[in-house]
Each structure stands twice: as C-alpha cells, then as structure tokens.
Amino acid sequence: MPRIALVTYDPGPVPSRDTDLPVLVDALTAAGADARAVAWDDPDADWAGFDLAVLRSTWDYSWRAAEFSAWLERCAGLTRLVNPLRVVRWNTDKRYLGELAGAGVPTVPTRYLAPGDPADLPDGHDYVIKPTSGAGARFAARYTPGDHATAVRHLEHLHAEGFTAMLQPYVRGIETGGERALQFFGGRLLHASRKGAVLAPGTPYDADKVAHPDLEPWEPTPAELAVAERALAAVPDSSGLLYARVDLVDGDDGTPRLMELELVEPNLFLWLHPGSLPRVVEAVLAAAGGA
C-alpha cells in the first residue's frame, strides 16, 4: 500500500479552494493507496512516512517564498517529491520565460525590471506588470500608456517587497481566443481548457481577481500541442516530471505563444474533466511505485 501525501495549503477557517483534493484522495484510496491531504506547513507532518509527496495546491507559497523554499529542501530530503525539487526551484521564478525564449520556444515577449532598475515603461501600447514570483494573478495589472503614474507606483510596491517585476505587452488575442491551458500528466496530454481574460482595464494590482474566468473544455490544435511540447522539452533537468500545465495565448500573428509554464501546483480542473481522474490516479500510483 503506497503512502501518498497530496500536498496542499492550510485554508484556515474557510473551505479549501482545491475542489480536486477530496476527489483525488478518495480515488487513490479506492485504488489501494494510503492517500492523505497534508498542508505543506503542518508542523506535525511526518514526511519521511510517505513514499511520495505530490505538490497539489500549495497556493500560498508565493506569499511565503523563503519558508516554502526551506520546506521543499527538507521534504525532498525525506521522501520523493514531485514535481522534483530542481524543477520546482526553477519554475517558482518566472524568469524561466526568458530561458525558454532563448531556447527557441515562442513566448509572450517579456522584460524584467529588478529593484533599482528605472521604470522603463511602454508608451505605445497596453502592457501588463506582474511579479516574477506569484500565482492567481496576484499583484498583476494591465495598463495603458496613460496610466504611467499608476504603473510606476505598482513597480515601486513590487520592488519594495523585494520582487523583480515582469513587463509584457498586453496580448489582445486573449480577448478573442482566450487563454488555453494544456495539462500533461505522466508524460502525456491529459486534457485542455480555455478561459477568458483575467486582467480587466482599471483593476488595481492588489485587488482580488478570478484566476480562471469562464473556463470551458478545449480541444488543442496541432500548433498549440507543438508549442507545449517544445516548452516541456526545454525544461532543464525534467526527468521525473509528473505533471505540467502549459498556458498559451495567440500572438499578434495569430500563432500560439507561451504565457506561462506551471510545474509547481497547477489546478487540474477535474471538475471540468472528470474522465481524466483514472489517468491521474494511474500516474500518481506509478510514481509512488504502486503500479
């Protein structure tokens, strides 16, 4: 009986936002595993008592980056962690987009403004500012050239918090084609979804945002699959990669470009794709040595 920890966050007094979690625990248990949902910061968790720790919904990690990094090192020293530590370390800093672009992966053009860098902002098109460490559109906002003063204050806040800022053109293709999320599990395409634009004009960077608006099933095109597979092939030290979500939008030329590559704790959207559950269970059991 493999012992499997599905690693999550502590939601406190409110229900967890991870609707996949109880479904996965029940399905893995039914398949013969000793599966439990465990908060990554639970001081009483015995990580050495698990055969496998699967990062599932550690959705507060970017707020507590130093703590999370220390926990990752500790957990990986006590049990098998997936995705692997070296991949998670690389993926928690969105400067990986620059590396993937350098490897020839079609990406949304991205510049980085570190603390101390001048506020060199576009004056001819809309753009997006967000931190290199974040999730769920946290501290992200869309600006027009006329919003310069507000955007500078956003940058100043990110820099004061110790973040490097990402600067990207606002990709208008998202308004017509949406953002497509291609999810891979066990090395194969699991399913795909499409969602609407997250960042509305005038929404403050510190406002709560709906991370996955108007989500619906999607059948990926050959071009989308090609970009996704090219991005995954460029991940350094990717052996042992269990899951991945590849987020794509259409560039100005209508071809898909990588928006984000999520290798840490992507929402699986199993409520939208219930038929994918058996394949997820099979892959997790195989990773734990139980299949």
C-alpha positions as CSV (number, residue, x, y, z in Angstrom):
1,M,0.0,0.0,0.0
2,P,1.9,3.1,-1.2
3,R,1.7,6.1,1.3
4,I,1.0,9.3,-0.7
5,A,0.8,12.8,0.6
6,L,-1.2,15.3,-1.6
7,V,0.5,18.5,-0.5
8,T,-1.8,21.5,-0.1
9,Y,-2.2,24.7,1.8
10,D,-4.0,25.5,5.1
11,P,-7.2,27.4,4.2
12,G,-7.8,28.3,7.9
13,P,-11.5,28.6,8.9
14,V,-12.8,28.7,5.3
15,P,-13.2,25.8,2.9
16,S,-10.3,24.9,0.7
17,R,-10.4,26.2,-2.8
18,D,-8.9,23.0,-4.1
19,T,-12.0,21.0,-5.2
20,D,-9.8,18.4,-6.8
21,L,-8.2,17.4,-3.5
22,P,-11.0,15.3,-1.9
23,V,-11.8,13.6,-5.2
24,L,-8.1,12.6,-5.6
25,V,-7.8,11.4,-2.0
26,D,-10.9,9.2,-2.4
27,A,-9.9,7.8,-5.8
28,L,-6.3,7.0,-4.7
29,T,-7.7,5.3,-1.5
30,A,-10.1,3.3,-3.6
31,A,-7.2,2.2,-5.8
32,G,-5.3,0.8,-2.8
33,A,-3.2,3.7,-1.6
34,D,-2.9,5.3,1.8
35,A,-3.5,8.8,0.5
36,R,-3.8,11.9,2.6
37,A,-4.1,15.7,2.1
38,V,-1.4,17.4,4.1
39,A,-0.6,21.1,4.4
40,W,3.0,21.8,3.5
41,D,3.5,23.9,6.6
42,D,1.9,21.4,9.0
43,P,4.4,21.1,11.9
44,D,3.3,17.6,12.8
45,A,3.6,16.1,9.3
46,D,5.9,13.1,9.1
47,W,7.2,13.5,5.5
48,A,9.5,10.6,5.9
49,G,6.5,8.4,6.5
50,F,5.3,8.9,2.9
51,D,6.6,7.1,-0.2
52,L,5.6,10.1,-2.3
53,A,4.7,13.8,-1.8
54,V,2.8,15.3,-4.7
55,L,2.6,19.1,-4.8
56,R,-1.0,19.7,-5.5
57,S,-2.3,23.1,-4.1
58,T,0.4,24.9,-2.1
59,W,-1.4,28.1,-3.2
60,D,0.1,30.4,-0.6
61,Y,3.7,29.6,-1.4
62,S,4.5,32.9,-3.2
63,W,3.5,34.8,-0.1
64,R,6.0,32.8,1.9
65,A,8.7,32.1,-0.5
66,A,11.6,31.7,2.0
67,E,9.6,29.3,4.2
68,F,8.4,27.3,1.2
69,S,11.9,27.0,-0.2
70,A,13.2,25.7,3.1
71,W,10.3,23.2,3.3
72,L,11.0,22.0,-0.2
73,E,14.6,21.2,0.7
74,R,13.5,19.4,3.9
75,C,10.7,17.4,2.3
76,A,12.8,16.3,-0.7
77,G,15.4,15.0,1.7
78,L,12.9,12.8,3.5
79,T,10.7,11.4,0.6
80,R,10.3,11.5,-3.1
81,L,8.9,14.9,-4.1
82,V,7.1,15.6,-7.4
83,N,7.5,17.5,-9.3
84,P,11.2,17.2,-8.5
85,L,12.9,19.8,-6.3
86,R,15.2,21.1,-9.1
87,V,12.3,21.6,-11.4
88,V,10.2,23.3,-8.8
89,R,13.0,25.7,-7.8
90,W,13.5,26.7,-11.5
91,N,9.7,27.2,-12.1
92,T,9.0,29.3,-9.0
93,D,10.9,32.2,-10.6
94,K,9.2,33.3,-13.8
95,R,12.4,34.5,-15.3
96,Y,12.3,31.0,-16.7
97,L,10.3,32.5,-19.6
98,G,13.5,34.3,-20.7
99,E,15.4,31.0,-20.7
100,L,12.6,29.3,-22.7
101,A,12.6,32.1,-25.2
102,G,16.3,31.8,-25.6
103,A,15.8,28.1,-26.3
104,G,13.5,29.0,-29.2
105,V,10.2,28.5,-27.5
106,P,7.6,31.0,-28.8
107,T,6.7,33.1,-25.8
108,V,5.0,36.3,-24.9
109,P,7.8,38.9,-25.1
110,T,8.9,39.6,-21.5
111,R,11.3,42.2,-19.9
112,Y,12.4,42.1,-16.3
113,L,12.7,45.1,-14.0
114,A,14.6,44.4,-10.8
115,P,14.7,46.7,-7.8
116,G,16.8,49.7,-8.7
117,D,16.1,49.5,-12.4
118,P,14.5,52.6,-14.0
119,A,10.8,52.5,-14.7
120,D,11.2,52.0,-18.5
121,L,7.5,51.5,-19.4
122,P,5.9,51.3,-22.9
123,D,4.4,54.5,-24.3
124,G,2.8,53.0,-27.5
125,H,0.7,50.0,-26.3
126,D,-1.1,48.5,-23.4
127,Y,1.0,46.3,-21.1
128,V,1.0,44.1,-18.0
129,I,3.1,44.2,-14.9
130,K,3.3,41.3,-12.5
131,P,5.9,39.8,-10.1
132,T,8.3,37.0,-11.1
133,S,7.0,35.0,-8.2
134,G,3.3,34.8,-7.9
135,A,0.1,32.8,-8.5
136,G,-3.5,33.5,-9.3
137,A,-2.8,37.0,-10.9
138,R,-1.5,38.2,-7.5
139,F,0.0,41.7,-7.9
140,A,-0.7,41.7,-11.6
141,A,-2.4,44.6,-13.5
142,R,-3.0,45.8,-17.0
143,Y,-2.1,49.4,-18.0
144,T,-2.4,51.8,-20.9
145,P,0.3,54.3,-21.7
146,G,-1.8,57.0,-20.0
147,D,-1.6,55.0,-16.7
148,H,2.1,55.7,-16.3
149,A,2.0,57.2,-12.8
150,T,-0.2,54.3,-11.5
151,A,2.1,51.7,-13.1
152,V,5.2,53.3,-11.6
153,R,3.5,53.1,-8.1
154,H,2.9,49.4,-8.9
155,L,6.5,48.9,-9.7
156,E,7.6,50.7,-6.6
157,H,5.4,48.4,-4.5
158,L,6.8,45.3,-6.1
159,H,10.4,46.5,-5.7
160,A,9.8,47.5,-2.0
161,E,8.5,43.9,-1.4
162,G,11.7,42.6,-3.0
163,F,10.1,41.3,-6.2
164,T,11.5,41.6,-9.7
165,A,8.8,42.8,-12.0
166,M,7.8,41.3,-15.3
167,L,6.8,43.6,-18.1
168,Q,4.8,42.1,-21.0
169,P,2.7,43.6,-23.8
170,Y,-1.0,43.1,-23.3
171,V,-1.8,40.3,-25.8
172,R,-5.1,41.2,-27.4
173,G,-5.5,37.8,-28.8
174,I,-6.7,36.7,-25.3
175,E,-9.9,38.7,-25.9
176,T,-10.9,36.6,-28.9
177,G,-9.2,33.3,-28.5
178,G,-8.9,33.2,-24.7
179,E,-6.1,31.6,-22.8
180,R,-5.7,27.8,-23.3
181,A,-4.4,25.6,-20.6
182,L,-2.9,22.3,-21.9
183,Q,-2.4,19.9,-19.0
184,F,0.0,17.0,-19.1
185,F,0.2,14.1,-16.6
186,G,2.6,11.2,-16.7
187,G,4.2,12.5,-19.8
188,R,1.0,12.6,-21.9
189,L,-1.6,15.2,-22.7
190,L,-4.3,14.8,-20.0
191,H,-6.9,17.4,-21.2
192,A,-7.1,21.1,-22.1
193,S,-9.3,24.1,-21.1
194,R,-9.9,27.6,-22.2
195,K,-10.6,30.6,-20.1
196,G,-11.3,34.3,-20.6
197,A,-9.1,37.3,-19.8
198,V,-8.2,37.7,-16.2
199,L,-7.0,41.4,-16.2
200,A,-9.6,44.0,-16.8
201,P,-8.6,47.6,-17.5
202,G,-8.5,49.7,-14.4
203,T,-8.4,46.8,-11.9
204,P,-5.9,47.6,-9.1
205,Y,-2.9,45.3,-8.9
206,D,-3.8,44.5,-5.3
207,A,-7.5,43.6,-6.0
208,D,-8.7,40.0,-5.7
209,K,-9.1,38.5,-9.2
210,V,-10.9,35.5,-10.6
211,A,-8.0,33.3,-11.8
212,H,-9.9,31.2,-14.2
213,P,-12.9,33.0,-15.6
214,D,-15.4,31.4,-18.0
215,L,-13.5,28.1,-18.0
216,E,-14.6,25.6,-20.6
217,P,-13.2,22.3,-22.1
218,W,-10.9,22.8,-25.2
219,E,-9.6,20.7,-27.9
220,P,-6.0,21.8,-28.5
221,T,-4.8,22.5,-32.1
222,P,-1.7,20.8,-33.6
223,A,0.0,24.2,-33.4
224,E,-0.8,24.5,-29.7
225,L,0.4,21.0,-29.0
226,A,3.7,21.7,-30.8
227,V,4.4,24.8,-28.7
228,A,3.5,23.0,-25.5
229,E,5.8,20.0,-26.3
230,R,8.6,22.3,-27.3
231,A,8.3,24.2,-24.0
232,L,8.3,21.0,-22.0
233,A,11.3,19.7,-23.9
234,A,13.2,22.8,-23.0
235,V,12.7,22.4,-19.2
236,P,16.1,21.7,-17.6
237,D,16.5,18.5,-15.6
238,S,13.0,17.4,-16.4
239,S,13.4,13.7,-15.7
240,G,10.8,12.7,-13.1
241,L,8.4,15.4,-14.2
242,L,4.9,14.1,-13.3
243,Y,2.6,17.0,-14.3
244,A,2.6,20.3,-16.2
245,R,0.2,22.9,-17.3
246,V,1.1,24.9,-20.4
247,D,-0.7,28.2,-20.7
248,L,-0.9,29.6,-24.3
249,V,-2.3,32.8,-25.9
250,D,-2.3,33.9,-29.6
251,G,0.2,36.5,-30.5
252,D,-0.4,39.3,-32.9
253,D,0.3,37.0,-35.8
254,G,-2.3,34.5,-34.6
255,T,0.1,31.8,-33.6
256,P,0.2,30.4,-30.1
257,R,2.7,31.7,-27.6
258,L,3.7,30.5,-24.2
259,M,2.2,32.7,-21.4
260,E,3.2,30.5,-18.5
261,L,4.5,27.1,-17.8
262,E,3.2,25.8,-14.4
263,L,5.2,23.0,-12.9
264,V,4.6,23.6,-9.2
265,E,0.9,23.4,-8.2
266,P,-1.5,23.8,-11.2
267,N,-5.2,23.4,-10.6
268,L,-6.2,20.2,-12.5
269,F,-9.8,21.3,-13.2
270,L,-11.0,17.7,-12.7
271,W,-14.5,19.0,-12.0
272,L,-14.5,20.1,-15.7
273,H,-12.8,16.9,-16.9
274,P,-14.0,14.1,-14.6
275,G,-12.9,11.5,-17.2
276,S,-9.3,12.4,-16.6
277,L,-9.3,11.1,-13.0
278,P,-8.4,7.5,-13.7
279,R,-5.3,8.6,-15.6
280,V,-4.2,10.9,-12.8
281,V,-4.6,8.1,-10.3
282,E,-2.7,5.7,-12.5
283,A,0.2,8.1,-12.9
284,V,0.4,9.0,-9.2
285,L,0.4,5.3,-8.3
286,A,3.2,4.6,-10.8
287,A,5.2,7.5,-9.4
288,A,4.8,6.0,-5.9
289,G,5.9,2.6,-7.1
290,G,2.4,1.2,-6.6
291,A,1.6,0.4,-10.2
